[in-house]
Amino acid sequence: MLLEDYDFTLPEELIAQAPTTLRDASRLMCLNRHSGVVEARQFTDILEYFVPGDVLVVNDTKVIPARLLGTKKTGGKVEVFLVRRQKNQEGYEDWLCLTRSSRSLKNGTVVHFASDFQAEVLEVVDAPYRRVRFSCADDFMDMLELFGHLPLPPYIKREDNREDRSRYQTVFAREKGAVAAPTAGLHFTEDVLRNLTAIGVEIVNLTLHVGLGTFLPIRVEDVRQHKMHAESYSISAKTAAAINVARREGRRIFALGTTSARALETAAEDGELKSGDGDSEIFIYPGYRFKIVDALVTNFHLPKSTLLMLVSAFAGRDFILSAYQRAVDERFRFFSYGDCMLIV
């Protein structure tokens, strides 16, 4: 239960800085929890691990251009990073945000992003977050598309570009609200999804808006003392019914990404998946007993991260760290734009 138990050495050159030329051109490492077998394959081989009747649960959240670069009346530069939308009064668009500037911002500071797009920085809500109230002439999300920057993870050492606007989104992204991509889904193409359907795999969707907490480091030595940041999720009655029927019939539930897994496990109650909206603050680490998920599609995660702990809970810490060492030895690509792992 110590943070250092989830550390490993990763050469910096294995951190993917850009996507592969084609979405499905990445590599795949498959782990079998029962046999202990680890296979190194190509991502398109993932079809071989599914059988008719399996259910694949995808997260249809869409990343918003959450980084805004503006100026104060004095000309000083300010960066505003949108983290979580607040319940707004009519006519207001309030968000919890991180702000960065050369000098600390006073309550009431106005930041201009364009002639008809500005924000007022309000009180600290939960340090280091501040409530920021936006005003604009047009639809707020449309203004973000025009003036915002895609929030690439901090380990990608470059500015976002036009390619990221499509490649840092899944092909099934629909619901705007995430500030980070559900990266396991980045490997999937429309062809891969069609091929899965053709062999009898049922594909259902849910929404979990990935928050900034996915990048924040754990600051306690005993991981059980860590508190997760809340992320909003929504599971439709149709999706819940499909998963509950599959489980009663003994069919497998594949979670596409740790975000789908967290939403499913959050909404599990008395052996059933409950539909509805809510906030997920579930922290999954070894010792957790999964209630819904039978198989997991994921990427390779950061050392000492909550995501590494989740996959360790699913497959066993020693097994995961051994597989990660093999991935390093065989030069797999790590993190958001990196290669894929399947745990069955």
Beta strands, then each sheet from edge to edge (+ up, - down):
strand 1: 27-31
strand 2: 38-42
strand 3: 55-59
strand 4: 61-63
strand 5: 67-71
strand 6: 77-85
strand 7: 93-101
strand 8: 110-114
strand 9: 117-126
strand 10: 129-136
strand 11: 175-178
strand 12: 202-208
strand 13: 231-235
strand 14: 253-256
strand 15: 268-269
strand 16: 272-273
strand 17: 276-280
strand 18: 295-299
strand 19: 340-343
sheet 1: 2+ 1- 19- 18+ 14+ 3+ 12+ 13- 17+
sheet 2: 4+ 11+
sheet 3: 5+ 6- 7+ 10- 9+ 8-
sheet 4: 15+ 16-
end
